[in-house]
Amino acid sequence: MLTLTVLQRKNLKARAHPLKPTVMIGNAGLTVSVLDEIARALKSHELIKIRVMNDDREARAAMLNEICTQLNAGAVQHIGKILVVYQPQEDIPLKKIPKQRGKPLTKKQLGSR
């Protein structure tokens, strides 16, 4: 489980504020397929919101703890039925940009791309 400092959580909360929930956990609870979907969402987005359709606060807290331990993610926030989870992405090496041949493009040509 990833531990976050107070300053990191504060910054991540600010980044997560405009986000919409990407994964929903229904009445069946935290299943393997839901965990797989959360893992895919974290891999592509790094910071996600999860909506839990459960009225029991302790059950939601247990789900958040289980998600973070299973996926090695950090719990950012648990407010109401919304969970915010963060998993830093691995550094992906950037490809070399090929040199441009011919004359350079104008601003108008670059804008249309």
Backbone as numpy.savetxt, mean C-alpha at the origin, in Angstrom:
# Nx Ny Nz CAx CAy CAz Cx Cy Cz
7.34 -8.38 11.42 6.50 -7.20 11.42 7.38 -5.97 11.42
7.07 -5.06 10.54 7.83 -3.84 10.37 7.41 -2.82 11.43
8.39 -2.24 12.12 8.06 -1.22 13.11 8.36 0.15 12.52
7.45 1.07 12.74 7.56 2.42 12.20 7.70 3.42 13.35
8.48 4.46 13.11 8.61 5.51 14.11 7.37 6.40 14.05
7.23 7.25 15.04 6.08 8.14 15.09 6.09 9.10 13.90
7.24 9.61 13.54 7.35 10.53 12.42 7.01 9.84 11.09
7.48 8.59 10.93 7.16 7.84 9.72 5.66 7.59 9.62
5.04 7.20 10.75 3.60 6.96 10.73 2.83 8.24 10.41
3.29 9.35 10.94 2.63 10.63 10.68 2.69 10.97 9.18
3.85 10.80 8.57 3.99 11.07 7.14 3.16 10.10 6.30
3.13 8.84 6.69 2.35 7.85 5.95 0.85 8.09 6.08
0.42 8.55 7.24 -1.00 8.89 7.41 -1.39 10.02 6.47
-0.50 11.00 6.34 -0.78 12.12 5.43 -0.84 11.64 3.98
0.05 10.71 3.61 0.03 10.16 2.25 -1.20 9.30 2.00
-1.70 8.63 3.04 -2.82 7.71 2.89 -4.17 8.41 2.93
-4.21 9.64 3.40 -5.49 10.33 3.57 -6.35 10.34 2.30
-5.83 10.70 1.12 -6.70 10.75 -0.06 -6.97 9.39 -0.71
-6.34 8.33 -0.24 -6.50 7.03 -0.86 -7.88 6.43 -0.58
-8.34 5.63 -1.50 -9.57 4.85 -1.33 -9.17 3.43 -0.94
-10.02 2.71 -0.21 -9.69 1.32 0.15 -9.52 0.45 -1.11
-8.42 -0.30 -1.15 -8.15 -1.14 -2.31 -8.59 -2.58 -2.08
-8.66 -2.99 -0.83 -9.05 -4.37 -0.50 -10.15 -4.31 0.56
-11.13 -5.20 0.43 -12.18 -5.30 1.43 -12.19 -6.70 2.03
-12.29 -6.75 3.34 -12.38 -8.03 4.05 -13.84 -8.20 4.46
-14.48 -9.23 3.94 -15.91 -9.44 4.17 -16.19 -10.27 5.40
-17.37 -10.86 5.42 -17.82 -11.65 6.56 -17.03 -12.93 6.75
-16.38 -13.43 5.69 -15.59 -14.65 5.80 -14.31 -14.43 6.59
-13.91 -13.17 6.76 -12.73 -12.86 7.55 -11.48 -12.86 6.70
-10.37 -13.00 7.35 -9.06 -12.94 6.71 -8.70 -14.33 6.17
-8.97 -14.55 4.88 -8.68 -15.84 4.26 -7.36 -15.76 3.51
-6.93 -16.88 2.99 -5.68 -16.94 2.24 -5.77 -16.10 0.97
-6.90 -16.16 0.31 -7.05 -15.38 -0.93 -7.05 -13.88 -0.64
-7.61 -13.47 0.47 -7.58 -12.05 0.84 -6.15 -11.62 1.16
-5.41 -12.47 1.86 -4.00 -12.17 2.15 -3.19 -12.05 0.86
-3.46 -12.92 -0.10 -2.77 -12.84 -1.39 -3.08 -11.53 -2.10
-4.33 -11.12 -2.05 -4.73 -9.87 -2.69 -4.08 -8.66 -2.00
-4.00 -8.70 -0.69 -3.33 -7.63 0.05 -1.85 -7.59 -0.31
-1.22 -8.76 -0.42 0.20 -8.82 -0.80 0.41 -8.23 -2.19
-0.48 -8.55 -3.14 -0.36 -7.98 -4.49 -0.54 -6.47 -4.47
-1.50 -6.00 -3.71 -1.75 -4.56 -3.63 -0.56 -3.83 -2.99
0.02 -4.42 -1.96 1.18 -3.80 -1.32 2.39 -3.79 -2.25
2.53 -4.83 -3.04 3.66 -4.90 -3.97 3.57 -3.81 -5.02
2.36 -3.49 -5.46 2.21 -2.49 -6.51 2.02 -1.07 -5.97
1.47 -0.93 -4.76 1.17 0.41 -4.26 1.98 0.84 -3.05
2.51 -0.08 -2.27 3.35 0.19 -1.10 2.56 0.68 0.11
1.51 1.45 -0.09 0.69 1.96 1.00 -0.78 1.79 0.60
-1.54 1.02 1.38 -2.92 0.75 1.00 -3.85 0.92 2.20
-5.13 1.10 1.84 -6.19 1.10 2.84 -7.00 -0.18 2.65
-7.43 -0.75 3.77 -8.22 -1.97 3.77 -9.50 -1.69 4.55
-10.65 -2.00 3.96 -11.93 -1.85 4.66 -12.34 -3.21 5.20
-12.69 -3.24 6.49 -13.09 -4.49 7.15 -14.59 -4.41 7.47
-15.34 -5.39 7.00 -16.79 -5.43 7.25 -17.07 -6.26 8.51
-16.57 -5.78 9.63 -16.76 -6.46 10.91 -16.97 -5.40 11.97
-17.93 -5.61 12.87 -18.23 -4.61 13.89 -17.37 -4.73 15.14
-16.67 -5.83 15.30 -15.87 -6.08 16.50 -14.49 -5.43 16.37
-14.21 -4.45 17.21 -12.94 -3.72 17.15 -11.75 -4.63 17.44
-11.88 -5.52 18.41 -10.77 -6.43 18.74 -10.47 -7.37 17.58
-11.50 -7.80 16.87 -11.29 -8.67 15.71 -10.55 -7.92 14.60
-10.91 -6.64 14.40 -10.22 -5.83 13.39 -8.76 -5.62 13.78
-8.49 -5.38 15.05 -7.12 -5.21 15.53 -6.32 -6.50 15.35
-6.97 -7.63 15.59 -6.30 -8.93 15.40 -6.00 -9.16 13.92
-6.93 -8.75 13.04 -6.69 -8.88 11.60 -5.51 -8.01 11.17
-5.45 -6.79 11.68 -4.34 -5.90 11.34 -3.01 -6.49 11.79
-2.98 -7.04 12.98 -1.77 -7.66 13.50 -1.37 -8.87 12.66
-2.37 -9.69 12.27 -2.10 -10.88 11.44 -1.57 -10.49 10.07
-2.16 -9.46 9.45 -1.70 -9.00 8.14 -0.26 -8.54 8.22
0.05 -7.75 9.24 1.41 -7.21 9.37 2.44 -8.29 9.64
2.10 -9.29 10.44 3.07 -10.35 10.72 3.25 -11.27 9.52
2.16 -11.62 8.83 2.24 -12.52 7.69 3.00 -11.90 6.52
2.80 -10.59 6.27 3.37 -9.95 5.09 4.57 -9.07 5.39
5.03 -9.07 6.64 6.16 -8.23 7.06 5.91 -6.77 6.68
4.75 -6.28 7.08 4.35 -4.91 6.78 4.21 -4.14 8.09
4.03 -2.83 7.97 3.88 -1.98 9.14 2.47 -1.45 9.24
1.92 -1.47 10.46 0.59 -0.93 10.70 0.72 0.58 10.86
0.06 1.32 9.99 0.12 2.78 10.03 -1.02 3.32 10.88
-2.24 2.83 10.62 -3.40 3.39 11.29 -4.55 2.40 11.31
-5.32 2.43 12.39 -6.56 1.65 12.50 -7.60 2.61 13.04
-8.43 3.09 12.15 -9.46 4.05 12.55 -10.80 3.57 12.01
-11.69 3.26 12.91 -13.00 2.73 12.51 -12.83 1.38 11.83
-13.42 1.25 10.65 -13.33 0.00 9.90 -12.26 0.05 8.83
-11.38 1.05 8.89 -10.33 1.22 7.90 -8.97 0.91 8.53
-8.21 0.07 7.85 -6.84 -0.25 8.26 -5.90 0.31 7.20
-4.81 0.93 7.63 -3.81 1.43 6.70 -2.53 0.65 6.95
-2.00 0.05 5.87 -0.84 -0.83 5.96 0.23 -0.35 4.99
1.50 -0.42 5.43 2.63 0.02 4.62 3.65 -1.09 4.54
4.15 -1.30 3.31 5.25 -2.24 3.10 6.19 -1.61 2.08
7.41 -1.24 2.49 8.31 -0.58 1.54 8.66 -1.50 0.39
8.70 -0.92 -0.79 9.05 -1.69 -1.97 10.55 -1.86 -2.04
10.95 -2.97 -2.64 12.37 -3.22 -2.83 12.89 -2.28 -3.90
14.15 -1.91 -3.78 14.73 -1.03 -4.78 14.85 -1.77 -6.11
14.26 -1.19 -7.12 14.29 -1.78 -8.46 15.33 -1.02 -9.26
16.32 -1.72 -9.83 17.34 -1.01 -10.60 16.72 -0.36 -11.83
17.12 0.87 -12.07 16.60 1.59 -13.22 17.34 1.16 -14.47
16.59 1.07 -15.57 17.20 0.71 -16.84 17.90 1.94 -17.41
18.93 1.68 -18.18 19.61 2.78 -18.83 18.70 3.35 -19.92
18.69 4.67 -20.00 17.88 5.33 -21.02 18.71 5.36 -22.30
18.16 4.83 -23.39 18.93 4.83 -24.64 19.11 6.25 -25.16
20.24 6.46 -25.82 20.52 7.78 -26.38 19.59 8.02 -27.56
19.21 9.28 -27.68 18.30 9.65 -28.75 19.08 9.86 -30.03
18.54 9.34 -31.11 19.19 9.50 -32.40 18.48 10.60 -33.17
19.20 11.31 -33.98 18.61 12.37 -34.78 18.53 13.66 -33.99
17.74 14.59 -34.48 17.67 15.88 -33.80 16.72 15.79 -32.61
16.92 16.63 -31.60 16.08 16.56 -30.40 14.64 16.98 -30.70
13.73 16.48 -29.87 12.33 16.79 -30.04 12.00 18.19 -29.50
11.00 18.82 -30.09 10.57 20.13 -29.61 9.65 19.95 -28.41
9.32 21.06 -27.74 8.43 21.00 -26.59 7.05 20.50 -26.99
6.60 20.90 -28.16 5.29 20.48 -28.63 5.26 18.97 -28.89
6.35 18.43 -29.44 6.43 17.00 -29.70 6.51 16.22 -28.39
7.24 16.76 -27.40 7.35 16.09 -26.11 6.01 16.11 -25.37
5.26 17.20 -25.52 3.96 17.31 -24.88 2.94 16.34 -25.41
3.05 15.98 -26.68 2.08 15.08 -27.29 2.36 13.62 -26.97
3.48 13.34 -26.37 3.82 11.95 -26.02 3.10 11.48 -24.85
